[in-house]
Amino acid sequence: MAADHSGIEWTEATWNPTSGCTKVSPGCDRCYAERVTKRFPRTFPNGFALTLRPQSLEIPLHWRRPRTIFVNSMSDLFHRDVPDAYVQEVFDVMVRTPQHTYQVLTKRAERLARLARKLPWPSNVWMGVSVESPKYSWRIDYLRRVPAAVRFISAEPLLEPLPGLDLTGMHWLIAGGESQTGCRPADDEWFRDLRDQCAAAGVAFFLKQLGGHPSKRGGDAAVVDGRRWIDLPVITRGTC
């Protein structure tokens, strides 16, 4: 399963060699991917149960035009039920398609750190962790151990302020508020503080949305101090 055009502001396409997941922290409470599986039961006959989709593995091999691809928008590649060998197959596809840039995001930072030494880390693979509140900032410490060309933080959905983050070794931070029905509100000051922390640490800052329902206040409405903040990390291509 893949989408050659994505509505996610910080990527261009999505690729899902797995689908489904289990909830591990409060940022999972209103999971977008879970809602999608309920809307499209024919596409997801196993519902939100973790499912390997080997038929999707080679999709990026057929995309000739370079794309920025979010890996597993519908799942978590480092879920405990994804075999090590299958994770390695996904990474092999990414190695074989250097024309693309891959963005991999996980909440399973401990397993990521354990597997990292068994995986190749070409410069077209970016690795990130989700941090929705200070309680989960430890995920950043595990990410720091990973030799990815770009290491990034997704502070989305941002449920609490994240003061005093250690951004050592990080290259990018994405922030966004929750936007579904019953969403928990985010304070604009939380995003302003993250922007300032990133500026001080030399980390690119991308504000996706301020949150809210029915308007998520994204796109041109995602403004702090009179402007949008949509920086991307700058890297030099090569092999790590």
N, CA and C of each residue as an Amber inpcrd file, in Angstrom:
protein
   720
   0.8450000  -1.1920000   0.0000000   0.0000000   0.0000000   0.0000000
   0.8770000   1.2370000   0.0000000   0.5710000   2.1680000  -0.8810000
   1.3520000   3.3900000  -0.9600000   0.4860000   4.4850000  -1.5640000
   0.9290000   5.7120000  -1.3760000   0.2730000   6.8530000  -2.0010000
   1.3490000   7.7320000  -2.6060000   1.2410000   7.9560000  -3.9230000
   2.2750000   8.7170000  -4.6160000   2.1780000  10.2130000  -4.3250000
   1.0610000  10.6420000  -3.7640000   0.9010000  12.0370000  -3.3650000
   0.3170000  12.0480000  -1.9640000   0.9780000  12.7160000  -1.0460000
   0.5410000  12.7140000   0.3470000   0.0850000  14.1040000   0.7640000
  -0.9250000  14.1380000   1.6290000  -1.3750000  15.4030000   2.2000000
  -0.5600000  15.8280000   3.3990000   0.3900000  15.0000000   3.8190000
   1.2580000  15.3380000   4.9450000   2.2460000  16.3940000   4.4750000
   2.2770000  17.5150000   5.1560000   2.9960000  18.6900000   4.6470000
   4.4960000  18.4940000   4.5030000   5.0790000  17.6010000   5.3040000
   6.5420000  17.4940000   5.3130000   7.0580000  16.3150000   4.4840000
   6.1880000  15.7090000   3.6800000   6.6370000  14.6190000   2.8210000
   5.9220000  14.7160000   1.4850000   6.2460000  13.8060000   0.5500000
   5.6220000  13.8120000  -0.7810000   4.8070000  12.5570000  -1.0520000
   5.2160000  11.4390000  -0.4890000   4.5490000  10.1690000  -0.7480000
   4.6070000   9.3130000   0.5140000   3.7760000   8.2770000   0.5550000
   3.8190000   7.3330000   1.6800000   3.9750000   5.9190000   1.1420000
   4.5940000   5.0790000   1.9500000   4.8510000   3.6820000   1.5850000
   4.6750000   2.8510000   2.8470000   3.8020000   1.8390000   2.7590000
   3.4500000   1.0670000   3.9480000   3.7370000  -0.4190000   3.7680000
   4.9560000  -0.8520000   4.0290000   5.2600000  -2.2790000   3.9820000
   4.6460000  -3.0490000   5.1460000   4.1460000  -2.3260000   6.1590000
   3.3130000  -2.9310000   7.1910000   2.1270000  -1.9980000   7.4370000
   1.0910000  -2.5360000   8.0600000  -0.0220000  -1.7030000   8.5090000
  -0.4690000  -2.2080000   9.8690000  -1.1830000  -1.3440000  10.5970000
  -1.6530000  -1.7120000  11.9250000  -0.6000000  -1.4970000  12.9950000
  -1.0480000  -1.4210000  14.2220000  -0.1320000  -1.1070000  15.3220000
  -0.8310000  -1.4040000  16.6370000  -0.1560000  -1.1070000  17.7490000
  -0.7600000  -1.1060000  19.0800000  -0.3430000   0.1820000  19.7740000
  -1.1610000   0.6360000  20.7040000  -0.9350000   1.9370000  21.3340000
   0.0310000   1.8010000  22.5100000   1.0090000   2.7190000  22.5490000
   2.0520000   2.6240000  23.5670000   2.1630000   3.8660000  24.4480000
   1.5250000   4.9700000  24.0650000   1.6360000   6.2010000  24.8530000
   0.4770000   7.1280000  24.4880000   0.2580000   8.2060000  25.2490000
  -0.9140000   9.0610000  25.0220000  -0.9910000   9.6760000  23.6250000
   0.1340000   9.8220000  22.9460000   0.0940000  10.3450000  21.5890000
  -0.6310000   9.4270000  20.6160000  -0.8560000   8.1750000  21.0250000
  -1.5520000   7.1980000  20.1830000  -3.0680000   7.2480000  20.3540000
  -3.5680000   7.9830000  21.3490000  -4.9790000   7.8760000  21.7290000
  -5.9380000   8.0960000  20.5770000  -5.6560000   9.0830000  19.7380000
  -6.5420000   9.4010000  18.6170000  -5.8110000   9.1370000  17.3000000
  -5.4100000   7.9050000  17.1320000  -4.5420000   7.5230000  16.0160000
  -5.2480000   7.6750000  14.6690000  -4.6400000   8.4550000  13.8000000
  -5.1580000   8.6620000  12.4440000  -5.2160000   7.3360000  11.6770000
  -4.1640000   6.5470000  11.7740000  -4.0970000   5.3040000  11.0030000
  -5.1970000   4.3340000  11.4240000  -5.5010000   4.2740000  12.6970000
  -6.5710000   3.3950000  13.1670000  -7.9130000   3.7980000  12.5510000
  -8.1690000   5.0880000  12.4710000  -9.4180000   5.5650000  11.8790000
  -9.4930000   5.1880000  10.3990000  -8.3690000   5.2510000   9.7110000
  -8.3530000   4.9000000   8.2800000  -8.7010000   3.4280000   8.0890000
  -8.1660000   2.5520000   8.9290000  -8.4690000   1.1200000   8.7720000
  -9.9480000   0.8410000   8.9870000 -10.6050000   1.6140000   9.8370000
 -12.0440000   1.4310000  10.0680000 -12.8590000   1.9480000   8.8790000
 -12.3540000   2.9800000   8.2130000 -13.0670000   3.5540000   7.0570000
 -12.9500000   2.6680000   5.8320000 -11.8380000   1.9200000   5.7300000
 -11.5810000   1.1400000   4.5150000 -11.3060000  -0.3280000   4.8760000
 -12.3360000  -1.0240000   5.3490000 -12.1230000  -2.4170000   5.7960000
 -11.7130000  -3.3620000   4.6700000 -12.0720000  -3.0630000   3.4180000
 -11.6450000  -3.9470000   2.3230000 -10.1510000  -3.8410000   2.0860000
  -9.6220000  -2.6340000   2.2580000  -8.1820000  -2.4430000   2.1030000
  -7.4220000  -3.0200000   3.2770000  -8.0490000  -2.9820000   4.4610000
  -7.4000000  -3.4620000   5.6900000  -8.2610000  -4.5490000   6.3230000
  -8.2780000  -5.7520000   5.7380000  -9.1480000  -6.8260000   6.2490000
  -8.7880000  -7.2650000   7.6690000  -7.5580000  -7.0040000   8.0990000
  -7.1620000  -7.3380000   9.4700000  -7.3870000  -6.1820000  10.4340000
  -8.0690000  -5.1410000   9.9490000  -8.3060000  -3.9890000  10.8040000
  -6.9870000  -3.3370000  11.1960000  -6.8750000  -2.9810000  12.4550000
  -5.6670000  -2.3050000  12.9250000  -4.6560000  -3.2730000  13.5460000
  -4.8550000  -4.5670000  13.3490000  -3.8600000  -5.5390000  13.8120000
  -2.5980000  -5.4080000  12.9720000  -1.4500000  -5.5470000  13.6120000
  -0.1800000  -5.4520000  12.8940000  -0.1410000  -6.4810000  11.7680000
   0.1040000  -6.0080000  10.5570000   0.0690000  -6.8670000   9.3760000
   1.2630000  -6.5720000   8.4760000   2.0070000  -7.6110000   8.1190000
   3.0800000  -7.4500000   7.1320000   2.4450000  -7.3970000   5.7490000
   2.9730000  -6.5230000   4.8890000   2.4420000  -6.3620000   3.5330000
   3.5790000  -6.5490000   2.5260000   4.0900000  -7.7830000   2.3970000
   5.2400000  -8.0110000   1.4990000   4.9410000  -7.6480000   0.0560000
   3.6610000  -7.6550000  -0.3290000   3.3010000  -7.2690000  -1.6840000
   3.5990000  -5.8050000  -1.9710000   3.8170000  -5.0260000  -0.9120000
   4.1120000  -3.5980000  -1.0720000   5.6030000  -3.2840000  -1.0330000
   6.4200000  -4.2850000  -0.7400000   7.8370000  -4.0220000  -0.5110000
   8.5200000  -3.3430000  -1.6960000   8.2160000  -3.7580000  -2.9030000
   8.9770000  -3.2790000  -4.0610000   8.3760000  -2.0410000  -4.7290000
   7.3400000  -1.4660000  -4.1700000   6.7010000  -0.3000000  -4.7920000
   7.7040000   0.8180000  -5.0920000   8.5800000   1.1990000  -4.1470000
   9.5150000   2.2990000  -4.4640000  10.4630000   2.0040000  -5.6140000
  10.6800000   0.7200000  -5.9080000  11.5600000   0.3640000  -7.0210000
  10.9710000   0.7980000  -8.3550000   9.6650000   0.9880000  -8.4030000
   8.9870000   1.3640000  -9.6470000   8.7500000   2.8670000  -9.7520000
   9.1320000   3.6170000  -8.7290000   9.0140000   5.0740000  -8.7550000
  10.3540000   5.6380000  -9.2180000  10.4310000   6.0440000 -10.4610000
  11.6970000   6.5210000 -11.0130000  12.0040000   7.9540000 -10.5910000
  10.9750000   8.7970000 -10.5990000  11.1960000  10.1990000 -10.1930000
  11.5240000  10.2380000  -8.7040000  12.5690000  10.9550000  -8.2990000
  12.9100000  11.0310000  -6.8760000  11.7590000  11.5940000  -6.0450000
  11.5160000  10.9700000  -4.9180000  10.4650000  11.3870000  -4.0140000
  10.9670000  11.3760000  -2.5830000  10.3580000  12.1950000  -1.7510000
  10.5330000  12.0910000  -0.3040000   9.3840000  11.2310000   0.2050000
   9.7110000  10.1270000   0.8640000   8.7220000   9.0970000   1.1780000
   8.6690000   8.8600000   2.6850000   7.4730000   9.0130000   3.2530000
   7.2370000   8.6860000   4.6510000   6.9580000   7.1840000   4.7360000
   7.8000000   6.4630000   5.4590000   7.6850000   5.0120000   5.5750000
   6.7380000   4.6610000   6.7280000   5.7000000   3.8970000   6.4010000
   4.7450000   3.4020000   7.3970000   3.9430000   4.5080000   8.0660000
   3.2310000   5.2570000   7.2650000   2.2660000   6.2050000   7.8230000
   1.1230000   5.4790000   8.5120000   0.9530000   4.1800000   8.2220000
  -0.1350000   3.3840000   8.7840000   0.3340000   2.3910000   9.8350000
   1.5720000   2.5440000  10.3110000   2.1020000   1.5160000  11.2030000
   3.3840000   2.0280000  11.8590000   4.1220000   1.1140000  12.4880000
   5.4270000   1.4190000  13.0840000   6.3710000   0.2910000  12.7160000
   7.3790000   0.5860000  11.9120000   8.2910000  -0.4430000  11.4110000
   8.9970000  -1.1930000  12.5350000   9.1570000  -0.5460000  13.6890000
   9.9050000  -1.1680000  14.7820000   8.9900000  -1.7680000  15.8510000
   7.7470000  -2.0030000  15.4790000   6.8180000  -2.7330000  16.3450000
   7.4020000  -4.1090000  16.6550000   7.1480000  -4.6050000  17.8460000
   7.7650000  -5.8760000  18.2700000   7.3580000  -7.0560000  17.3950000
   6.1970000  -6.9640000  16.7090000   5.7350000  -8.0810000  15.9040000
   6.2390000  -8.0430000  14.4560000   7.0660000  -7.0460000  14.1340000
   7.7020000  -7.0180000  12.8150000   9.0530000  -7.7320000  12.9430000
   9.2360000  -8.8750000  12.2920000  10.4890000  -9.6290000  12.4570000
  11.7150000  -8.8120000  12.0360000  12.8370000  -9.0760000  12.6940000
  14.0850000  -8.3940000  12.3320000  14.3690000  -8.5260000  10.8400000
  14.1680000  -9.7280000  10.3150000  14.4870000  -9.9770000   8.9060000
  13.6210000  -9.1240000   7.9860000  12.3880000  -8.8660000   8.4010000
  11.5080000  -8.0510000   7.5640000  11.9360000  -6.5870000   7.6070000
  12.3320000  -6.1030000   8.7760000  12.8730000  -4.7420000   8.8700000
  14.0750000  -4.6030000   7.9450000  14.9250000  -5.6230000   7.9220000
  16.0980000  -5.5880000   7.0550000  15.6980000  -5.5730000   5.5770000
  14.6150000  -6.2750000   5.2120000  14.1350000  -6.2340000   3.8300000
  13.6880000  -4.8230000   3.4490000  12.9990000  -4.1470000   4.3530000
  12.5570000  -2.7760000   4.0820000  13.7690000  -1.8790000   3.8670000
  14.7790000  -2.0160000   4.7230000  15.9850000  -1.2040000   4.5760000
  16.7240000  -1.5410000   3.2860000  16.6750000  -2.7950000   2.8660000
  17.3240000  -3.1690000   1.6150000  16.6900000  -2.4410000   0.4340000
  15.3720000  -2.3150000   0.4430000  14.6950000  -1.5640000  -0.6250000
  15.1570000  -0.1080000  -0.6150000  15.2950000   0.4730000   0.5640000
  15.7230000   1.8710000   0.6610000  17.1540000   2.0400000   0.1600000
  17.9990000   1.0670000   0.4310000  19.3740000   1.1080000  -0.0760000
  19.3930000   1.0280000  -1.5960000  18.4990000   0.2290000  -2.1610000
  18.4670000  -0.0050000  -3.6110000  17.8250000   1.1410000  -4.3840000
  17.2680000   2.0990000  -3.6900000  16.6020000   3.2240000  -4.3640000
  17.1690000   4.5440000  -3.8320000  18.4380000   4.8250000  -4.1180000
  19.0760000   6.0240000  -3.5770000  18.5060000   7.3200000  -4.1290000
  17.6790000   7.2290000  -5.1790000  17.0740000   8.4530000  -5.7230000
  16.0020000   9.0210000  -4.7920000  15.4780000   8.1870000  -3.8980000
  14.4400000   8.6260000  -2.9740000  15.0380000   9.0000000  -1.6160000
  14.3090000   9.8270000  -0.8790000  14.6390000  10.1190000   0.5160000
  13.5390000   9.5110000   1.3750000  13.9290000   8.7090000   2.3560000
  12.9710000   7.9980000   3.1990000  12.9570000   8.5830000   4.6080000
  11.7570000   8.7960000   5.1190000  11.5700000   9.3000000   6.4810000
  10.8910000   8.2070000   7.2960000  11.6160000   7.6500000   8.2530000
  11.0990000   6.5710000   9.0960000  10.8660000   7.1390000  10.4960000
   9.6910000   6.8810000  11.0500000   9.3230000   7.4540000  12.3460000
   8.8210000   6.3430000  13.2570000   9.2810000   6.3310000  14.5150000
   8.8800000   5.2800000  15.4380000   8.6380000   5.8250000  16.8410000
   7.8180000   5.1210000  17.5880000   7.7110000   5.3210000  19.0280000
   8.4740000   4.2280000  19.7790000   8.9400000   3.2230000  19.0450000
   9.6720000   2.0920000  19.6570000  11.1660000   2.3700000  19.6070000
  11.6020000   3.4030000  20.3030000  12.9910000   3.8500000  20.2140000
  13.9740000   2.8190000  20.7570000  13.5770000   2.0720000  21.7610000
  14.4860000   1.0670000  22.3300000  14.8020000  -0.0180000  21.3030000
  13.7660000  -0.5150000  20.6150000  14.0230000  -1.5490000  19.6080000
  14.8150000  -0.9740000  18.4450000  14.5120000   0.2600000  18.0610000
  15.2990000   0.9220000  17.0240000  16.7820000   0.8880000  17.3720000
  17.1250000   1.2790000  18.5950000  18.5280000   1.3290000  18.9960000
  19.1610000  -0.0570000  18.9920000  18.4010000  -1.0870000  19.3610000
  18.9330000  -2.4510000  19.3670000  19.2210000  -2.9500000  17.9560000
  18.3250000  -2.6150000  17.0280000  18.4800000  -3.1220000  15.6630000
  19.4170000  -2.2820000  14.8110000  19.6990000  -1.0650000  15.2350000
  20.4260000  -0.1180000  14.3790000  21.7500000  -0.6740000  13.8760000
  22.4610000  -1.4060000  14.7250000  23.7760000  -1.9140000  14.3220000
  23.6720000  -3.0160000  13.2610000  22.4880000  -3.5920000  13.0930000
  22.2850000  -4.6490000  12.0950000  21.7800000  -4.1030000  10.7590000
  21.5590000  -2.7890000  10.7050000  20.9320000  -2.1880000   9.5370000
  21.8860000  -1.2660000   8.8040000  21.7430000  -1.1460000   7.4930000
  22.5290000  -0.1600000   6.7420000  21.9180000   1.2150000   6.9430000
  22.7450000   2.2570000   6.9040000  22.2480000   3.6160000   7.0970000
  22.7660000   4.5400000   5.9970000  22.2800000   4.3310000   4.7610000
  22.6800000   5.2350000   3.6850000  22.1160000   6.6280000   3.9440000
  22.6400000   7.6060000   3.2600000  22.2730000   8.9930000   3.5470000
  20.8560000   9.3530000   3.1190000  20.1830000   8.4750000   2.3700000
  18.8050000   8.7650000   1.9680000  17.7780000   8.2660000   2.9840000
  18.2380000   7.7490000   4.1240000  17.3240000   7.2750000   5.1630000
  17.3990000   8.2060000   6.3690000  16.3040000   8.8780000   6.6500000
  16.1860000   9.7370000   7.8270000  15.4430000   8.9680000   8.9030000
  15.8640000   9.1140000  10.1490000  15.2510000   8.3610000  11.2430000
  14.7400000   9.3150000  12.3110000  13.4920000   9.0940000  12.7480000
  12.9010000   9.9730000  13.7460000  12.1740000   9.2180000  14.8410000
  11.9300000   9.9130000  15.9540000  11.1100000   9.3870000  17.0440000
  10.0320000  10.4000000  17.3950000   8.9100000   9.9020000  17.8980000
   7.8130000  10.7560000  18.3370000   7.9820000  11.0970000  19.8120000
   7.7710000  12.3610000  20.1420000   7.8490000  12.8190000  21.5420000
   6.6800000  13.7690000  21.7680000   5.6520000  13.3080000  22.4620000
   4.4600000  14.1220000  22.6500000   4.4270000  14.8730000  23.9770000
   5.2990000  14.4850000  24.9170000   5.3450000  15.1330000  26.2240000
   6.7070000  14.8460000  26.8560000   7.0830000  15.5790000  27.9030000
   8.4010000  15.3510000  28.5210000   8.6030000  13.9230000  28.9980000
   7.5450000  13.2300000  29.3510000   7.6580000  11.8520000  29.8300000
   8.3120000  10.9450000  28.7970000   8.2340000  11.3110000  27.5140000
   8.7610000  10.4520000  26.4580000   9.9840000  11.0410000  25.7610000
  10.5950000  12.0280000  26.3840000  11.7930000  12.6170000  25.7800000
  12.9680000  11.6380000  25.7870000  12.8880000  10.5700000  26.6010000
  13.9440000   9.5540000  26.6090000  14.1120000   8.9000000  25.2300000
  13.0710000   8.9560000  24.4120000  13.1990000   8.3710000  23.0690000
  14.3060000   9.0510000  22.2720000  14.5280000  10.3280000  22.5440000
  15.5800000  11.0600000  21.8290000  16.9490000  10.4780000  22.1610000
  17.1490000  10.0650000  23.4080000  18.4400000   9.4910000  23.8120000
  18.7520000   8.2260000  23.0190000  17.7450000   7.4040000  22.7650000
  17.9600000   6.2050000  21.9510000  18.2220000   6.5790000  20.4930000
  17.5180000   7.5670000  20.0010000  17.7310000   7.9930000  18.6130000
  19.1540000   8.4860000  18.3970000  19.7290000   9.1160000  19.4020000
  21.0890000   9.6530000  19.2810000  22.1080000   8.5580000  18.9690000
  21.7810000   7.3140000  19.3020000  22.7060000   6.1940000  19.0660000
  22.6760000   5.7060000  17.6130000  21.7230000   6.1820000  16.8510000
  21.5010000   5.6680000  15.4960000  22.3180000   6.4880000  14.4960000
  23.1070000   5.8400000  13.6370000  23.9770000   6.5700000  12.7040000
  23.2660000   7.0140000  11.4230000  22.0680000   7.5910000  11.5790000
  21.3350000   8.0810000  10.4150000  21.8820000   9.4370000   9.9840000
  21.8110000   9.7140000   8.6870000  22.2820000  11.0020000   8.1690000
  21.4640000  12.1540000   8.7240000  20.1700000  11.9070000   8.9280000
  19.2780000  12.8920000   9.5440000  18.5250000  12.1980000  10.6690000
  18.5960000  12.7920000  11.8560000  17.8180000  12.3180000  12.9990000
  16.8050000  13.4070000  13.3370000  15.5310000  13.0110000  13.4550000
  14.5100000  14.0310000  13.6600000  13.5210000  13.6460000  14.7410000
  12.8610000  14.6580000  15.2660000  11.8620000  14.5050000  16.3170000
  10.5110000  14.9420000  15.7670000   9.4920000  14.1380000  16.0150000
   8.1230000  14.5410000  15.6940000   7.4110000  14.8570000  17.0010000
   7.2350000  16.1290000  17.2890000   6.4860000  16.5620000  18.4680000
   5.0330000  16.7490000  18.0520000   4.4120000  15.6440000  17.6670000
   3.0440000  15.6660000  17.1710000   2.3640000  14.3350000  17.4670000
   1.1900000  14.3220000  18.0790000   0.5180000  15.5220000  18.5730000
   1.1990000  16.0340000  19.8480000   1.4750000  17.3150000  19.8830000
   2.1120000  17.9080000  21.0590000   1.0540000  18.0740000  22.1520000
   1.2450000  17.3520000  23.2670000   0.2380000  17.3370000  24.3310000
   0.6350000  18.1630000  25.5430000   1.9220000  18.4840000  25.6350000
   2.4300000  19.2980000  26.7370000   3.6210000  20.0970000  26.2140000
   4.0060000  21.1470000  26.9180000   5.2370000  21.8370000  26.5080000
   6.4370000  20.9190000  26.6720000   7.4750000  21.1670000  25.8710000
   8.7110000  20.3670000  25.9180000   9.8920000  21.2880000  26.2170000
   9.9720000  21.8080000  27.4140000  11.0700000  22.7290000  27.7210000
  12.3940000  21.9910000  27.8920000  13.4780000  22.6530000  27.5610000
  14.8150000  22.1460000  27.8670000  15.1810000  20.8430000  27.2030000
  14.7420000  20.6220000  25.9740000  15.1220000  19.3990000  25.2710000
  16.6190000  19.3870000  24.9880000  17.2160000  18.2100000  25.0760000
  18.6010000  18.0370000  24.6230000  18.5450000  17.6840000  23.1460000
  18.8710000  18.6420000  22.2970000  18.7960000  18.4540000  20.8480000
  20.1380000  18.0870000  20.2330000  21.0850000  17.7160000  21.0740000
  22.3940000  17.2990000  20.5670000  22.2340000  16.1420000  19.5850000
  22.8270000  16.2820000  18.4090000  22.7710000  15.2180000  17.4220000
  21.4930000  15.1730000  16.6060000  20.5820000  16.1030000  16.8440000
  19.3480000  16.1560000  16.0790000  19.5080000  17.1430000  14.9180000
  18.7490000  16.9120000  13.8490000  18.8350000  17.7590000  12.6580000
  17.5310000  18.4740000  12.3180000  16.4140000  17.9620000  12.8440000
  15.1070000  18.4630000  12.4150000  14.0970000  18.1930000  13.5120000
  13.1370000  19.1030000  13.6510000  12.0240000  18.8920000  14.5790000
  10.7320000  19.3310000  13.9080000   9.7590000  18.4230000  13.8690000
   8.4250000  18.6970000  13.3520000   7.4890000  18.8550000  14.5440000
   6.6280000  19.8570000  14.5260000   5.6900000  20.0490000  15.6250000
   4.2800000  20.2350000  15.0890000   3.3120000  19.7620000  15.8590000
   1.9190000  19.9280000  15.4480000   0.9810000  19.6060000  16.5870000
  -0.1620000  20.2600000  16.5880000  -1.1810000  19.9940000  17.5970000
  -2.1480000  18.9130000  17.1310000  -2.9180000  18.4030000  18.0680000
  -3.9180000  17.3880000  17.7560000  -5.1050000  18.0440000  17.0520000
  -5.7540000  17.3090000  16.1420000  -6.7780000  17.9640000  15.3260000
  -8.0720000  17.1770000  15.1620000  -8.1480000  15.9730000  15.7100000
  -9.3620000  15.1920000  15.5310000 -10.4570000  15.6460000  16.5060000
 -11.6610000  15.1060000  16.3190000 -12.7560000  15.3690000  17.2440000
 -12.3100000  15.0410000  18.6700000 -12.5860000  15.9350000  19.5980000
 -12.1720000  15.7230000  20.9830000 -10.7090000  15.9890000  21.2300000
 -10.0720000  16.7130000  20.3100000  -8.6250000  16.9320000  20.4070000
  -8.2590000  17.6950000  21.6860000  -7.0860000  17.3670000  22.1820000
  -6.5360000  18.0650000  23.3430000  -5.8210000  19.3210000  22.8440000
  -6.1190000  20.4760000  23.4030000  -5.5770000  21.7250000  22.8430000
  -4.0880000  21.8810000  23.1220000  -3.4010000  22.5380000  22.1880000
  -1.9930000  22.9060000  22.3560000  -1.9150000  24.4280000  22.4480000
  -1.0240000  24.9110000  23.2750000  -0.8250000  26.3480000  23.4440000
   0.1980000  26.8280000  22.4130000  -0.0820000  27.9450000  21.7570000
   0.8630000  28.4670000  20.7620000   2.2380000  28.7170000  21.3670000
   2.2870000  28.9990000  22.6420000   3.5690000  29.2580000  23.2930000
   4.4560000  28.0110000  23.3050000   3.8450000  26.8270000  23.3240000
   4.6350000  25.5940000  23.2670000   5.4230000  25.5200000  21.9580000
   4.7750000  25.9060000  20.8630000   5.4420000  25.8750000  19.5650000
   6.5050000  26.9710000  19.4680000   6.2090000  28.1080000  20.0350000
   7.1830000  29.2120000  20.0290000   8.4520000  28.7850000  20.7820000
   8.2630000  28.0990000  21.9070000   9.4210000  27.6480000  22.6860000
  10.2410000  26.6160000  21.9060000   9.5730000  25.6920000  21.2170000
  10.2980000  24.7040000  20.4180000  11.0620000  25.3760000  19.2850000
  10.4350000  26.3530000  18.6580000  11.1310000  27.0990000  17.6000000
  12.4060000  27.7350000  18.1400000  12.3100000  28.3450000  19.3230000
  13.4720000  29.0150000  19.9020000  14.5520000  28.0210000  20.3020000
  14.1470000  26.8570000  20.8350000  15.1310000  25.8270000  21.1760000
  15.8580000  25.3490000  19.9220000  15.1150000  25.1540000  18.8500000
  15.7310000  24.7040000  17.6010000  16.6960000  25.7560000  17.0580000
  16.2990000  27.0190000  17.1190000  17.1720000  28.0860000  16.6280000
  18.4750000  28.1170000  17.4120000  18.3950000  27.9400000  18.7200000
  19.5890000  27.9700000  19.5650000  20.5000000  26.7810000  19.2980000
  19.9100000  25.6330000  18.9190000  20.6940000  24.4070000  18.7170000
  21.0770000  24.1850000  17.2590000  20.6270000  25.0670000  16.3490000
  20.9190000  24.8790000  14.9320000  20.1540000  23.7280000  14.3130000
  18.9350000  23.5110000  14.7800000  18.0900000  22.4210000  14.3040000
  16.9600000  23.0060000  13.4550000  16.6990000  22.4380000  12.2920000
  15.6150000  22.9100000  11.4320000  14.2670000  22.6760000  12.1180000
  13.3660000  23.6390000  12.0010000  12.0620000  23.5800000  12.6820000
  10.9450000  23.6570000  11.6490000  10.0100000  22.7050000  11.7390000
   8.8780000  22.6590000  10.8220000   7.5960000  22.6190000  11.6460000
   6.8180000  23.6740000  11.5770000   5.5380000  23.7310000  12.2760000
   4.4440000  23.2770000  11.3190000   3.9190000  22.0940000  11.5540000
   2.9240000  21.5120000  10.6530000   1.5450000  22.1400000  10.8580000
   1.0980000  22.1790000  12.1110000  -0.2250000  22.7060000  12.4020000
  -0.3060000  23.0670000  13.8840000  -1.1880000  23.9970000  14.1860000
  -1.3580000  24.4360000  15.5770000  -2.3890000  23.5980000  16.3210000
  -3.2020000  22.8420000  15.5790000  -4.1850000  21.9680000  16.1960000
  -5.5390000  22.6310000  16.3570000  -6.5300000  21.8040000  16.6480000
  -7.8910000  22.2780000  16.8260000  -8.8510000  21.5530000  15.9160000
 -10.1260000  21.6220000  16.2510000 -11.1660000  20.9730000  15.4520000
 -12.3690000  21.9050000  15.3560000 -12.9920000  22.0560000  14.1870000
 -12.7530000  21.2890000  12.9480000 -11.5800000  21.7810000  12.1080000
 -11.0230000  22.9470000  12.4090000  -9.8560000  23.4200000  11.6790000
  -8.5940000  23.0360000  12.4310000  -7.6980000  22.3550000  11.7320000
  -6.4400000  21.9800000  12.3840000  -5.4370000  23.1260000  12.4020000
  -5.8090000  24.2630000  11.7770000  -4.9360000  25.4390000  11.6900000
  -3.5700000  25.0590000  11.1040000  -3.6510000  24.3670000   9.9690000
  -2.4340000  23.9990000   9.2550000  -2.2310000  24.8870000   8.0450000
  -1.2290000  24.5580000   7.2400000  -0.9510000  25.3380000   6.0440000
  -0.6670000  26.7860000   6.3830000  -1.3020000  27.7040000   5.6590000
  -1.0540000  29.1290000   5.8620000  -1.5450000  29.6290000   7.2160000
  -2.3490000  28.8240000   7.9150000  -2.8260000  29.2190000   9.2400000
  -1.8630000  28.8090000  10.3550000  -0.8550000  28.0140000  10.0260000
   0.1200000  27.5720000  11.0330000   1.2020000  28.6360000  11.1740000
   0.8380000  29.7020000  11.8580000   1.6950000  30.8900000  11.9420000
   2.0540000  31.1740000  13.3920000   3.3190000  31.4170000  13.6370000
   3.8000000  31.8840000  14.9400000   4.6290000  33.1320000  14.7090000
   4.3100000  34.1820000  15.4470000   5.0030000  35.4660000  15.3130000
   4.9790000  35.9820000  13.8750000   3.8080000  35.8120000  13.2390000
   3.5870000  36.4240000  11.9440000   4.1350000  35.7050000  10.7310000
   4.6610000  34.4780000  10.9060000   5.1970000  33.7700000   9.7450000
   5.1050000  32.2680000   9.9260000   5.2260000  31.5670000   8.8180000
   5.2870000  30.1120000   8.8420000   6.7210000  29.6680000   9.0960000
   6.8590000  28.4900000   9.6920000   8.1730000  27.9150000   9.9850000
   8.2000000  26.5340000   9.3510000   8.8390000  26.4230000   8.1960000
   8.7980000  25.1780000   7.4130000  10.2040000  24.8020000   6.9380000
  11.1540000  24.8870000   7.8440000  12.5340000  24.5670000   7.4840000
  12.7230000  23.0590000   7.3470000  13.6330000  22.6730000   6.4640000
  14.0140000  21.2810000   6.2570000  15.4990000  21.1210000   6.5650000
  15.9060000  19.9270000   6.9860000  17.3340000  19.7150000   7.2450000
  18.1420000  19.7600000   5.9570000  19.3490000  20.2200000   6.0590000
  20.2570000  20.2570000   4.9140000  21.3250000  19.2060000   5.1380000
  21.4690000  18.2880000   4.1860000  22.4830000  17.2420000   4.3210000
  23.2700000  17.1270000   3.0330000  24.4250000  16.5170000   3.1340000
  25.2420000  16.2090000   1.9670000  25.1050000  14.7470000   1.6670000
  24.6860000  14.4270000   0.4430000  24.4890000  13.0280000   0.0930000
  25.8090000  12.2790000   0.0810000  25.7470000  11.0500000   0.5560000
  26.8830000  10.1540000   0.6150000  26.4280000   8.9300000   1.3510000
  27.2960000   8.0890000   1.7720000  26.9190000   6.9110000   2.5350000
  27.5280000   7.0070000   3.9140000  26.6800000   6.8010000   4.9330000
  27.1630000   6.8980000   6.3110000  28.0240000   5.6980000   6.6410000
